[in-house]
Amino acid sequence: MADVLDVVHAIPPGRVLTYGDVAALVGRGGPRQVGKVMSQWGSLVPWWRVLRAGGAPPTGHEQRALKHYRDEGTPLRADGERVDLKTARWSPE
């Protein structure tokens, strides 16, 4: 659990990762396991910076997440409802 939250906490403003990206960085589990951690403990970290593989915000939190994206300058797709993963995906290096 702590390793997932550590990765999410490290994502800079205006950048994002998918649930699968977080799982890959942690080195175990998969998107569902990350989602479970986020559903229970995500309020402790910038939860809106973790999204679904298609760039959509977390289910049930779309409007709150979109406000955060706009406030942080996160690149959105033309539809204004999803994050542009090509430009917003974070790569820790």
N, C-alpha and C positions, 0 to 999 in steps of 0.2 A: 504494500500500500504506500509506504513512505517514498519508495523509489518513483512511483507514478506521480505522486504529488510534487516531488523534487523536480522532475522533468517539466511538468506543467508550470511550476513556479518560475522556471528559468526562461520560458518563452517571452521574448521582449514584446512590449506594446507594438501593435500594428502587424504582428506576425502570428502565425498559427501553425498547428500540427493537427493531423487527423488522429483518431483513436488508434489506428494501425501504426502510424508513425511513432506514437508514444510507446506502444508495445514493443516496437523494434528497438527503440532506444533503451528501454528497460532490459530487453534481452530475454523476455519470457512472456508467456500468455499471448493474448491477441486483443483485437478491438473490443470484444465483449467483456473481457476481464477489466480492461481500462475503463470501459463504460460503467461497470459495476462499482469500481473504486470512485469514479467521478460522481456517480449518483449518490453515494453515501458521504463522501468527504470533499467533493468539488468546491463547496462554498469557501474552503480554506485557501483556495488558489484562484487565479484568473481563469475560471472554467470556460468562459466564452472563447478562449484561444484554442480549444480542442473541439474539432468538428468532424462531421461525417465525411466520408471519402469523396462525395460529390460537392463539397464546399458548403453544405447546408449547416446552419447552426444546430445546437443540441435541441432535440425534440422537446416541445413544451416551453422552450425559453427563447424562441426566435426573436421576438420583439426586443427583449432585454439585451440579447446578444447583438442584434443589429445596432442598437444605440451605442454599445461599447465599441463596435467596429468603426462606426462613424466618428466617435469621439477620439479614437486612437489613430484614425487615418488608415485603417486596414483596407487594402484594395478589394473592391467588390466587383462582381461580374456586372454586365450590362443590365441584368434584371433587377439589380439592387437588393436581391434577396439571398445571394450566396457569395461567399468569399472567392476571390480569384486565387486559387491555389498555386498557379504558376508563378505568381509574383509575391504572394504572402507567405508561402510555406517557409518555415524557419529551418535552418540547418546548423546545428551547434558545431562549431569548429574552433 
